[in-house]
Amino acid sequence: MPSSKIEIHHLIDMKRRGEKISMLTAYDYPSARILDEAGIDCLLVGDSAANVVLGYPDTLPVSMDELVILTRAVSRGAKRSFVIGDMPFMSYNISVSDAIRNAGRFLKEGRANAIKLEGGGAVADTVRALVQAGIPVVGHLGLTPQTAGMIGGLKVQGRTAEQAAKILEDAKRLEEAGAFMLVLEAIPKRVAALISSRVSIPVIGIGAGCDCDGQVLVLHDMLGINAGFKPKFVKRFAQLEQEILDAARRYHEEVRAQTFPAEEHSFTIDDEQYRHIESVLGTSSKAKSNGGNGRSKHRSTSRVPVAN
């Protein structure tokens, strides 16, 4: 992979070479900077920000404005990684013109390199229009959380021949419409492998087995920050929630015990200069306690004389 910015053709070449693509979600500058340095190929500013960052019960309430702000922060931290903005619910469903306008915001304001949207054949015309407008598109098939209620809830998809055939058909239609990459979510491993082999564009799996062209996970799930939620496909590569909790408790205890800040965390001052400050502040304090020595009691005590 190049040491400079990753482009679409690099990702397509990786599929051709059989080199796996790494993708993680990111929602802020420091996370993006760290993941970029770690060599992660793609950063997805997912609508999962609704749950893991903004505290919504599901992904539906998150707005374009919220995701554009997060995408802009991620783009500042991603010097090499390819950044993808996730189109939120109803940002592309009403009309093609709405889809182009909103997707364009991810590129123009958020400085993303591409957008992702959910849906199969029903959004193929939208994908085609976006690509014609110069907006690179990533598709999303299988479990589509924004419309989970229409497909029986948050369940594995593609377990029947009919479902698998439909997903493959949708994958081909999105490729034909100009999508340069697909995400397959919660699909049996062998079905995902079959679909990956039938399209020429990279296929990124999340709960779709190791035979996809790459993998994506939600950062907070991978780091163990979202401890109350762990679907089958998530592997915890760290347990940061407990570490953060322990650190915050230690901080709280040391503040209460007055052991933090210690001397090594404090700034010093020259003795002579401090005596001068002490004399000035002492005079000011005495004046205040004496009612200002004839001055108004309402005079601001913040106006302390400062030596030139």
C-alpha positions, 0 to 999 in steps of 0.5 A: 500500500502507498505511504501517501493518501489511499485512493479508490484504485488502490482499494480495487488493486488490493482485491485483485491482489488478494490483499485484505482491506482494513476498515474501522469506524472513527468519529473524531480527530484523535481516533482518526489520527491514531488509526491512520498511524496504525495503518488502517486503510479506510475510516468509516464515519458511521451512523453508528455514531448515533449510538456510541458517540451521541447516545441515541437508542438507535441510528435513526435520529442522527442528522446530516449536520451531526455526521458532517461535523464528525466527518470533518474532524476525522478527515483532519486526522486521516493523512493516509486513510480513505475516509467514508461518510455514512448517509443517515436515514432519510438523507437519500431516500426522498429524492435523487436531488436530496441524495446528491445534495446531502452526499455532496456535503460529506465531500465538500464540508466533511472532506470525505473521500466517498459516501456509503448508503444502505439498500440494494436495487431500490437505490441503484438509480440513486447510486448511478446519479451520485456517481455521475455527479462525481460522488464515489459510493459504497453500497451496504447489503445484508443486514441494513440497520436503518431499515431493520424493521422491514427485514425482520429486525437485527437478524442474519440475512442470506440464510435461504436461497431466495435471500442469498440470490436477492443479495447477489442480484443487489450486489451486481446492480450496485456494481453496475450502477457505479458503486466501487465497494460494498459492505456485507453485514450479518451474512453467512460466511459461505454466502458472503464468500460467494458474493465476493467472488461474483463482483469485481469491486471490493467487499467489506464484511462485518459479520460476514466471515473471513473470505470477504475482501476486507473487514470493518468493525465499530471502533468502540466495540473493537476497543471494548468501550461499548461493553454492554453490546457484543454481537457474535461477530465482534472481537474485543481487541482491548478492554478500554471501558474497564481501564477508563473506569479504573483510571477515572476512579483513581483520579477521583480518589486522588483529588479527594485525598489531595494527592493530585496534583503533586509537586511534579504537576505544579509550576514554581515561581521565584521566591522574590517575585512571589514575595512581591505578589504576596505583598500586592495581594495582601494589600488588596486583601486587607483593603477588601476586609476593611471595606476598601479603606473608604472605597466603594465596597462594590468595587471589583476585587479582580482589578489587582494592580500589576507591576510593569 
